[in-house]
Amino acid sequence: MASLRVFPLIAAISAACNNSAGPGPGDCSPAPGTFSPTAPDFVATVSQITYESGHSPAGFDLAQYAVWLIVPPNTSPNAGVILGRSTPVFERPLTDGVRPTAACTIHVGDMLEVWHDWRWALGAAEAPPGDTLYVPTQILVRR
């Protein structure tokens, strides 16, 4: 009987940890960095963004956003990126140039330009099942 009363609490906590509509808590300060105007590696639409925090198996504090992306010509998520505290994120508003922003401002449906380094992982938990996770060097949100 007691386990039936705990289930709604567990379900609520689980739903809060897997919010696909927008980012969760955390430091919402822009990461330091200077925008590099080179061509992005790819352009994609955000299909899911999840804030992850806690202690890693390696013993350090984890605070990052796992972002699932739809890279055309696909119509379903086929790539992921991890946005940590040090990943520079910029935005390009319709009326202005490029300016710094933070990962916590990214939402489902946003169009991202992604620059990444040589690191990648196939089948990582932060990427869509069976797809590739990239480590970005900068992100530009088209607004």
CORVEN-V887964 format. One record per backbone hydrogen bond with DSSP energy under -0.5 kcal/mol. CO is the residue of the C=O (numbers start at 0). NH is the residue of the N-H. Records with the same first field share a line. If there is no record, write none. Layout:
CO: NH + NH
This chain:
0: 3 + 4
1: 5
2: 6
3: 7
5: 9
6: 10
7: 11
8: 12
9: 13
10: 14
11: 15
12: 16
13: 17
15: 18
17: 19
20: 107
34: 36
41: 113
42: 71
43: 111
44: 69
45: 108
47: 67
49: 65
51: 63
53: 61
55: 58
59: 55
61: 53
63: 51
64: 66 + 82
65: 49 + 67
66: 80
67: 46 + 47
68: 70 + 77 + 78
69: 44 + 71
70: 73
77: 131
78: 68
79: 133
80: 66 + 82
81: 83 + 135
82: 64
83: 86
85: 87
87: 138
88: 100
89: 140
90: 98
91: 142
92: 95
96: 92
98: 90
100: 88
101: 104
102: 105
105: 22
106: 109
109: 45 + 111
110: 141
111: 43 + 113
112: 139
113: 40 + 41
114: 136 + 137
118: 134
120: 122 + 132
123: 126
127: 130
130: 122 + 123
131: 79
132: 120
133: 81 + 135
134: 116
136: 87
137: 114
138: 89
139: 112 + 141
140: 91 + 142
141: 110
